[in-house]
Amino acid sequence: MTLDTLKDNEEALIVGFEADKQLQARLFSFGFAKNKKVKKIRSSIANSTIMVELDTTCVILRSSEAKIIQISKEF
């Protein structure tokens, strides 16, 4: 399951990434890491961007970036 499949206000646990090292490093700099809880706040009208919350930080991702973040709803 990937981050882009979450519904608004759903939470999940990050379990991995399907990206090259450069993109993984960029996501890590925003606070994305394995075993971290993430909450989807909302999507744009066309679902081109997704707003998520990590701890107390809000981050907006492109849908293509959200598709590479593997999640689990069981935590």
C-alpha positions in Angstrom: 0.0 0.0 0.0 1.3 3.5 -0.8 0.8 6.9 0.8 -1.3 8.2 -2.1 -4.0 5.6 -1.3 -4.8 7.0 2.1 -8.1 8.9 2.6 -8.3 12.3 4.3 -7.5 12.1 8.0 -6.3 8.5 7.9 -3.0 7.6 9.6 -0.4 5.0 8.6 3.1 3.9 9.4 5.9 4.4 6.8 7.4 1.0 6.1 9.7 1.8 3.1 10.5 3.6 -0.1 10.7 2.6 -3.7 13.0 5.4 -4.9 16.6 6.1 -5.8 19.0 7.2 -3.0 18.7 10.9 -4.1 14.9 11.0 -3.7 15.1 9.0 -0.5 17.5 11.6 0.9 15.2 14.4 -0.1 12.2 12.8 1.6 14.3 12.1 4.7 15.2 15.8 4.8 11.4 16.5 5.0 11.1 14.1 7.9 9.9 10.9 6.1 11.5 7.8 7.6 10.8 4.2 8.2 8.5 3.5 11.2 7.3 7.0 11.4 3.6 7.8 11.6 2.1 9.9 8.9 -1.4 11.4 8.5 -3.0 12.5 5.3 -4.7 15.8 5.7 -6.1 16.4 2.2 -5.5 16.3 -1.5 -5.8 19.0 -4.1 -8.9 19.0 -6.4 -7.2 17.0 -9.2 -5.2 14.9 -6.7 -2.0 16.3 -8.1 -0.7 17.1 -4.6 -1.2 15.6 -1.1 -0.8 17.4 2.2 0.4 15.1 5.0 1.4 15.6 8.6 4.6 14.2 10.2 4.7 14.9 13.9 4.0 18.6 14.0 5.1 19.4 10.4 2.9 19.6 7.4 4.4 18.6 4.0 2.9 18.8 0.5 4.0 16.1 -1.9 3.3 15.5 -5.6 1.2 12.4 -6.1 4.1 10.8 -7.9 6.2 11.2 -4.8 3.4 9.8 -2.5 3.3 6.7 -4.7 6.8 5.7 -3.8 6.2 5.8 0.0 5.2 2.3 1.2 2.8 2.4 4.2 1.0 0.0 6.6 -2.3 0.9 8.3 -1.4 -1.6 11.0 0.8 -0.1 13.7 
